[in-house]
Amino acid sequence: MCPSGAKGIGKGETEMAKSPEAKIKVQLPEKFQMDYDRNLALLRQNPGPFQIFPEPVFEPGGHPETFVDFECAFAAQNIQRSAPRSILDIGSYRHFILGLLAHSPVTTVDVRNRHPLSPNETVLTGDAKKLKLPDQSFDLVLSLCSLEHFGLGRYGDEIEFQADSMAFGEMIRVLRPGGYLIFSTTITRARPAIGFNAHRIYSYAMLRSFCAGLTLSDEKFFSHRLKTFCPLEEVTADPQGWDVYCGCWQKP
């Protein structure tokens, strides 16, 4: 359900892309500005076939990383390790799925209607808490950054406050014995919370209860403060903050 891997601005969330106009207003380092003005003037003197207009951007340093990179890396490693023949995705980052489609057929479920962009994709528009799919029909079920949103109305879905547990039960139902469920979601060491209607924030105990009857294969915790994976003890205890849980569980 995450919209193309970019979410609204919020605590611990990625910042949405700025427009060119917004970038122009950013305060630039003095040396860069001087060099920019000189090079812009030179370019205007000899533009070749191009129209020239100012759009200064200065983004030095290391390549930016967010929790999304770590979620996707976790999922990619565990998908490769499990080598599934059939994959069901429920609401994961769209760009991750498009990359996955280069290697595997994927059935995707989203409450919002859209069209497939690859012959390897089968698109099902529907509600994750009521999957119209047979029991034990997929080797792997994937759901990145979606569980926390189910049933809160953020994406036009109906309000159902138990939709997360209902959807998780559906994921397990359609998973074949021996198959893997890979998911990521919010986590806190404070009291679980709902930032209505953006998302839920889970405790570790709640996430483990969802996975009752499954066998843990791999799990990791991402800290926004540390900007990397961390031990559970380093997960935020901010009452309104959240970090990220990544889990890979096998169905017996």
N, C-alpha and C positions, 0 to 999 in steps of 0.2 A: 504493500500500500504506500510505501514511501514514494513520493513523486519524483521519479527519474533520479533518485539519489540525492536530491537537494531538498532540504526542509526549511521551514520558516525559522527566523532568528529566534533563539531561545537559549536557556542556560545549557551549556554543553553542546549546542548544536552548531552546525556549519553555517557560515554566513552566505546568504544568497548573492549571486553574481551582481556586481554593480554595473549600472549603465555607463556608457562612455562619458555622459555628462557628469555623472558622479565622480568618475575617475579624474576628470579634468580639475575638479574642485579640491582634490586632495593636496595637502601641503607637500611640496617636493623639496628634496635637499638642494641647497643653494648651488653646489657645484654641478649637480645634474641639470638644474634649470638653466644655468649658463651654457653648458654644453648643448643642451637641447635646443635653445634658441639659435645658437650658431649653426648647428646641423640642420635645423628646420629651414633656415635662410638659404643654406647651400642647396638643399634638396629642391626648394622652390625655384632656384635659378636654373636647375637642370632636371625638371620633373619627368622627362621621358614621356611615356604614354599615360602616366598617372595624374589624377587630380590629387592635390596635396591639401590636407586640412589638419589642424593640430589635434592630437589626442594623446597627451603625455601620460605614460605609465612607467612606474619604477618599481620593480618587484625583484630585488636582488636576494641573495642568501640561498639557503637550502630549499629544496622543493617542499611545498606545504603538504602535511599529512593530517588527516582527521581520523576519527573513530571509524568512519566508513571504510577507509583503506584496510584497517585491521580486521573488521568484520569480513570483508570480502576475501582477504588473504586466508583467514581461518576457514571460511567456507570452501575456497578453492583447494586448499591442502586436503581437507577431509573428503571432498568429492573425488579428487584424484585417488586418494587412498582406497576408497570404497568401490571405485570403478562400476558405477551403476549402469544398468541397461535402460532403465526408465526413470525419469525424473519428473516430479510434480513440484512446481514452485507456487507459493502463495504470497503474493504481495511484495516480493523482494525488489532491490534496486534494479531499475530497468536496464541500466548500462551493464551491470554484472550479468544479467540474463542474456543480453544480446551477445556478449562475449562467449558465454556458455553454449549458446546455440551454434557457434562455429564448430563445436566438437560433439554435441549431443542433442538428440531430440528432447524437447522440454514441453510439458503441458503446463500452462500458466493459468492461474486463477486470480481474478481481480474483481472487486465490486463495481469498478468503473469500466465502461465499455471501451475497447480499443481493438485495433486490427493487428494481426501478426505481421512482422517485418521480415520474417524468414520462413522458408518452407519447412524448417525444422521445428517450428513452434505451432502448437495447438492452443488456441486461446479459449478459455471458458470464462464467461462473465457470470458471476454469482457470488454468493455469500459463503465465506469460509466456515461458518458454523453449521452449514447445511450443504455439504459437498454432494453433488449428484454424480458420484463415482462409486464403482464397486469396491467391496472390501478387498484388502490385500492386493492392490493393483499396481503399486509402484515400488521400485527398489530403493528410492531415495525421495524424501520429502524435504524441501528447502523453504525456509521462511525467515528472511532477514528484516529486522526492524519493522515488524508488522503486528505481532501479537498484542503489543501495548495499545494499538489503535482500535482493535475490533470492537464494534458495538457502541462507539462513542459519538457516532454521527459526523466525524470529521470529513469523511470522504463520501457523504451522502448515504451511508448505510443506516439501517434502522437502529434505534437505541435499544441495546440489550446489554445490561451490565455484566452478565455472565458469558458474553460472547467469546471472551478469551479462552476460558476453560472449555467451552463447547467446541471452539475451533481446534484447540489442541487435541481434544478427543477425536475429532474427525481426521486430523493428520495421522494419528496413531492407527485409526481404523483402516485407512486406505494404504498403509505401509505393509509391505510383505514381511513375514517372519524372516529375520536375518538382515532386514533393511535398516537404513539409517535415517534418523530425523536430525537435520541440522537447522538450528535456529539461533537468532540473536534478538536481544531485547534490552530494556532498561533494568538497572539494578541499583539498590541502595542498601546501606547498613542501618539507615534510619527506619522509621515506621513506613510501611508501604503507603503510597499516595496515588491520587488521581488528580492530575492537572486538567480539569474538565474544560473543554472536551479535546484537548491535545493528545494526552496519552496517560497511561498508567505507569507507575514506577514500582517495581516488584522487589520484595526481599528474596534472598537466596533460598530461604525455606519454602517460599511460595513456588519458586521455579522448580525446586526439587520435587515438590508435591505434584506438579503437572506431569513430571517424568516418572511417576511411580509405576513400576512394572517394566520399565525400560532399563537397559544396562548402559552405564556411562562409558563412552569411548574416548571423549576428549572434551575439555572445557577450559575456557580462559576468560579473564576479566580485564576490561580496558579501563584505564583511569584517564579522565580528561585532565586532571591536575598533573599527572606524570607524563601524559602523552604517549603511553605505551601500555602493553599488557602488564599486569601486576598481580600480586597475591590478593586473595579475598579481603585480607585485613586492611588493604590500602584502598578499597572501594569507598567512595564518598559516604559520609554520614550526614551530609547537609539535608535538612528536612524537605527542601524543595529541589535539590539537585539530583543528578543521576549519572551513573556510569553505564558501562555496557557489558552484558553477559553474552558469551558465545558458547554454545553447547552442541555436541554431537552425541546422540544417543542411539543405541541399537535396540531393535525390537526382537525379543527372544523367539 
